[in-house]
Amino acid sequence: MTSNSVKSSSKSVKVRLLAAGATVISAAAIAPGLAIPALAADSPYDINESVKSWSTAAAMLGTAGSLWEPADTAGLRRTSKVDVITYNLVITNGAVTSGDTFAGATYGRPAKGFQILEKWAETGFAADPEPSTSLAKVGNVKIKLGEPGTQITLTAQVFANCFKQPSNANPKEVPAGYRCKKSDVLATGGMLKMTARPPSTMTEPGDTGIVLQSTGLSYDQLVAIASSLTQVAPDPNAGAGSAQMRAVCRQMVTDELTFAAADKLAQANGYTARLASVNGKPQALTMDYRVDRMNLSTVINAVTECTYG
């Protein structure tokens, strides 16, 4: 069994990675059209990985936010893994307070396809959609999400790359009030932006900022994809070392919490905590593996190390 560790020494904080938990992704490995941030590959706090499913991606982020997967893909199969990136995530008592998150994937091919880019609404994008100087608004559209009986209606904004820029001069500002037509989504490529939230009968997890970028798809197809989004259930076996868990570990260590305070913080985020070491003396522990458990080491009743699993 491998685990990641967040460790402090004396009054200066040190971090230690016991197993590779964040892998550098090349620009070719992530969905085309994204700006890749420079993240530290050896940070035990941040994640930069590609996974096979949306459910694994949701587990890697944690339960403080939600991810959404399209049921209607306009007949296009997913042609990339789901990329997951987090940076400097801060979670206090189960609530996201700051940081950057990202999950995204590509469906289809450059000539005909789309990318879906998501982030927890309370955070910034850890990988921003590539800006376009030709992007102008088509209009707003109502999107219904959820099963019948629990559906909610959201307002999404639709854009197209219809504003023609000069080929031999600096780009111009898109005039205020300039509008594209619905047919421009197919002709020039489109974008749909919205904030998804769970149905009113659910309180957790939180809202999600979603961007859909399309090429070779019509306005109706783009709206249909957005309307088919369903909330992803995290893989229950893939939650150890999630971005949320790492952020909680960091808070325990950097704030030098007592075990009682650390245990309370763990429970507020849906985790359990136990003492693995006290003043350098290992404690008797069971060897079973649990994705929701944190193993804490304390020195003079202050948490100095946090592992999980």
URGIUR-V28185 format. One record per backbone hydrogen bond with DSSP energy under -1.0 kcal/mol. CO is the residue of the C=O (numbers start at 0). NH is the residue of the N-H. If there is no record, write none. Layout:
# URGIUR-V28185
CO,NH ; CO,NH
This chain:
# URGIUR-V28185
5,305 ; 8,11 ; 11,8 ; 25,28 ; 32,129 ; 36,38 ; 39,42 ; 46,85 ; 48,83 ; 50,81 ; 52,56 ; 53,57 ; 54,58 ; 54,234 ; 55,59 ; 56,60 ; 57,61 ; 59,242 ; 60,243 ; 66,231 ; 68,229 ; 72,75 ; 76,107 ; 81,50 ; 82,103 ; 83,48 ; 84,101 ; 86,99 ; 89,96 ; 89,97 ; 91,94 ; 94,91 ; 97,89 ; 98,123 ; 99,86 ; 100,125 ; 101,84 ; 102,117 ; 103,82 ; 104,115 ; 105,78 ; 106,113 ; 111,108 ; 112,214 ; 113,106 ; 114,212 ; 115,104 ; 116,210 ; 117,102 ; 118,208 ; 119,122 ; 123,100 ; 127,34 ; 133,162 ; 135,159 ; 136,179 ; 138,157 ; 140,155 ; 142,153 ; 144,151 ; 146,149 ; 151,144 ; 153,142 ; 155,140 ; 156,192 ; 157,137 ; 157,138 ; 158,190 ; 159,135 ; 174,177 ; 180,183 ; 181,184 ; 182,186 ; 183,187 ; 184,188 ; 188,160 ; 189,213 ; 190,158 ; 191,211 ; 192,156 ; 193,209 ; 195,207 ; 198,201 ; 206,120 ; 207,195 ; 208,118 ; 209,193 ; 210,116 ; 211,191 ; 212,114 ; 213,189 ; 214,112 ; 217,221 ; 218,222 ; 219,223 ; 220,224 ; 221,225 ; 222,226 ; 225,228 ; 229,68 ; 234,237 ; 238,241 ; 241,245 ; 242,246 ; 243,247 ; 244,248 ; 245,249 ; 246,250 ; 247,251 ; 248,252 ; 249,253 ; 250,254 ; 251,256 ; 252,255 ; 256,302 ; 257,261 ; 258,262 ; 259,263 ; 260,264 ; 261,265 ; 262,266 ; 263,267 ; 265,270 ; 266,269 ; 271,293 ; 273,295 ; 275,282 ; 276,297 ; 277,280 ; 280,277 ; 289,292 ; 291,271 ; 292,308 ; 293,273 ; 294,306 ; 295,275 ; 295,276 ; 296,303 ; 296,304 ; 297,278 ; 298,301 ; 301,298 ; 303,7 ; 304,296 ; 305,5 ; 306,294 ; 308,289
